[in-house]
Amino acid sequence: MIQEMVKRVKKPTPKFFRVMRNIGLTLASISGVVLAAPVMLPVGIVTVAGYLAVTGGVIGAISQMTVEGGE
């Protein structure tokens, strides 16, 4: 099963999902910067940043696993 996942990740990703993957990575990066900020931020902003980190990670993972041609 792990070998099949590795093969799938190495296959070409459609353009739409490459864009989505990049959006997911951007969301995760922005949230990481907010969460690591050396200043005290309001609780609402920190909570939203946590949700953005999870959302960005899920979008990136799903987009990376999508391949052209299907199986």
N, C-alpha and C positions, 0 to 999 in steps of 0.2 A: 504494500500500500504506500509506503514512504517513497519507494522508487518511482511509482506511478505519479506521485505528487511532484517529485523533482523533475521528471520528464515533462509534466504539464507546465510547470513554471518556466522551463527553458524554451517552450514553443512561442511563436510570435503572438503578440497581443494586438487585438484590433485597435485602431486609432482612437475611437471613442473611449475605450477603457484605459488607454495610456493617458489620456487627458484626465479621466477620473482618478487614476492612480496618483497623478501629479497633484491634483486638488486635495486628495486625501493626505498626501505627504506634507503639503503646505499647511493644512489645518492642524496636523499633528505638530509640526514645527512651531507654528504660532502659539499653540497652547503650551508647548514646552517652555517657550520664552516667558509667557505670562506666569506659568507656575513657578519658574525659577527666578522670577524678579526679586531683587534684593530689597524691595520696599513692601510695605504692608498694603495689600489691595483689598477692596471690599469683598465680602464673602461671595456675593453674587457673581462677580467676575471670575473668581477662582473656581467656583462651581461650574460655570459655563466653560471655562478652559478645560476642566476635567472631562466634561462631556465631549468637547471638540477633539480631545486627544483620542478618546475611544472611537468616536465617529470616523476620524481620519484614519485610524489604524484599520478599522473594518473596511472602509472604502478601498484603502490601498491593498489590503489582502485579497478581497474579492476581485478587484480589478486585475491584479497580478495573476490570479488563477484562471481568468477567462482567456480562452485561446481561439484562434481562427480555425474554422472548419469543424469544430466540435468533435466529440467522440461518442 
